[in-house]
Amino acid sequence: MKKRLTFRCGKCTRPFSFTKELTDEQELLFTCPFCDAELVLRLEPFRKKKITVLRGEGQPEGTPEWEYAFPEVIEAALRG
């Protein structure tokens, strides 16, 4: 799933945004376009279990689904 996210650099504190493909990886690694600082964002704190309500008999089968709940501006930390 591609999503446009807005980040705040952990070094120069300037906000920037770009479109990023979200996968099952635990971290995003990228560079600030203003100060070229290497940034890291852990996705685990934003990961929420998606609850699907089904009516009927029996238990639904399958793997649990996950979605991400990001704030409007995401604080990215310096890598290292």
Secondary structure as GFF3:
##gff-version 3
##sequence-region A 1 80
A	DSSP	beta_strand	2	8	.	.	.	ID=ss1
A	DSSP	beta_strand	15	21	.	.	.	ID=ss2
A	DSSP	beta_strand	27	31	.	.	.	ID=ss3
A	DSSP	beta_strand	38	42	.	.	.	ID=ss4
A	DSSP	three_ten_helix	44	46	.	.	.	ID=ss5
A	DSSP	beta_strand	47	50	.	.	.	ID=ss6
A	DSSP	beta_strand	65	68	.	.	.	ID=ss7
A	DSSP	beta_strand	74	75	.	.	.	ID=ss8
A	DSSP	beta_strand	77	78	.	.	.	ID=ss9
###
